Structures are given as structure tokens and as C-alpha cells.
Amino acid sequence: MSDRVSTTLDVRPIIPMARHTQILRAFDALPPGDALVIINDYHPQPLYVFFRLRRPDQFTWSYLDDGPDVWRVEIRKTHPAADRANI
């Protein structure tokens, strides 16, 4: 993990249907270079695909904890979001 600022978002209490939207909004609020650390209760592969579609070339993805009960992923913003309406 970098020395840049990280914001942690525990999505486990959020209903699954709302998680991706809330995560993307939190990510978009970050300045480039900062990171969002997501805490999840299942493998976040669908979230990775979601980011690849919605914010291509704007993030890096690093596993901090890789299950089996808790996953923590650092999603670092590399560039500003060009289309914030595309949530």
C-alpha cells in the first residue's frame, strides 16, 4: 500500500444491490492518487469487472486480504473520472 490517503468502506452492511453504486460514488470523490479500501464478505470479482467497464484506465486494484471470510481490496484512483454521470 502507498503512503497516499486511503478511505475505508465496509460494504458488508449495505444491501448487495446498492453496493456497486455506493462504491463508485466514493471512488469518484477521491482525488487522483488516493485509494478506497473496500471490505467485503465475498470475492469482489464482479466489482472488478464493474470498474473495468465504468472506469477503465482510472484505477489500480490490489488485494489486501483474499478471503475466505473477508476480502479487503485497495482501489487506487490513477486518473479523474471523465464521466461521472455513468454510474
C-alpha positions as CSV (number, residue, x, y, z in Angstrom):
1,M,0.0,0.0,0.0
2,S,1.2,3.5,-0.8
3,D,1.6,6.4,1.7
4,R,-1.2,8.3,-0.1
5,V,-4.5,8.6,1.7
6,S,-6.9,5.7,1.8
7,T,-10.6,5.8,2.7
8,T,-12.1,2.6,4.0
9,L,-15.6,1.5,3.1
10,D,-17.1,-1.6,4.8
11,V,-19.8,-2.7,2.4
12,R,-21.0,-5.7,4.3
13,P,-23.9,-3.9,6.0
14,I,-25.1,-2.4,2.6
15,I,-27.6,-4.4,0.6
16,P,-25.9,-6.1,-2.3
17,M,-27.9,-4.3,-4.9
18,A,-26.7,-0.9,-3.7
19,R,-23.0,-1.7,-3.1
20,H,-21.5,-1.0,-6.6
21,T,-23.2,2.4,-6.9
22,Q,-22.1,3.5,-3.4
23,I,-18.5,2.2,-4.0
24,L,-18.3,4.0,-7.4
25,R,-19.5,7.3,-5.8
26,A,-17.0,7.0,-3.0
27,F,-14.2,6.3,-5.6
28,D,-15.3,9.2,-7.8
29,A,-15.0,11.6,-4.7
30,L,-11.3,10.7,-4.3
31,P,-8.5,12.8,-5.8
32,P,-6.1,11.0,-8.1
33,G,-3.5,9.1,-6.1
34,D,-5.8,8.4,-3.2
35,A,-7.4,5.0,-2.6
36,L,-10.6,3.4,-1.5
37,V,-10.2,0.2,0.6
38,I,-13.3,-2.0,0.3
39,I,-14.2,-4.6,3.0
40,N,-16.5,-7.2,1.5
41,D,-17.9,-10.6,2.6
42,Y,-17.5,-12.4,-0.7
43,H,-14.9,-12.3,-3.5
44,P,-15.2,-8.9,-5.3
45,Q,-14.5,-10.1,-8.8
46,P,-17.9,-8.7,-10.1
47,L,-16.8,-5.3,-8.7
48,Y,-13.5,-5.5,-10.6
49,V,-15.4,-6.2,-13.8
50,F,-17.8,-3.3,-13.0
51,F,-14.8,-0.9,-12.5
52,R,-13.2,-2.1,-15.8
53,L,-16.4,-1.2,-17.6
54,R,-17.2,2.0,-15.8
55,R,-13.8,3.5,-15.0
56,P,-11.3,1.9,-17.5
57,D,-7.7,3.0,-17.1
58,Q,-8.6,5.1,-14.0
59,F,-7.7,2.7,-11.2
60,T,-5.4,0.1,-9.8
61,W,-6.6,-3.0,-7.9
62,S,-4.8,-4.7,-5.1
63,Y,-5.9,-7.4,-2.7
64,L,-5.0,-6.7,0.9
65,D,-7.0,-9.8,2.3
66,D,-8.1,-12.5,0.0
67,G,-10.9,-14.4,1.8
68,P,-12.3,-16.8,2.6
69,D,-14.5,-14.8,5.0
70,V,-13.4,-11.3,4.4
71,W,-11.9,-9.6,1.4
72,R,-10.2,-6.2,1.5
73,V,-9.3,-4.6,-1.8
74,E,-7.5,-1.3,-2.4
75,I,-8.8,0.5,-5.4
76,R,-6.4,3.4,-6.1
77,K,-7.5,6.3,-8.4
78,T,-4.9,6.9,-11.1
79,H,-6.9,9.5,-13.2
80,P,-10.0,11.5,-12.6
81,A,-13.3,10.1,-13.7
82,A,-14.2,11.5,-17.1
83,D,-17.9,10.7,-17.0
84,R,-19.4,10.9,-13.5
85,A,-22.9,10.5,-14.9
86,N,-22.0,7.0,-15.9
87,I,-22.8,5.3,-12.6
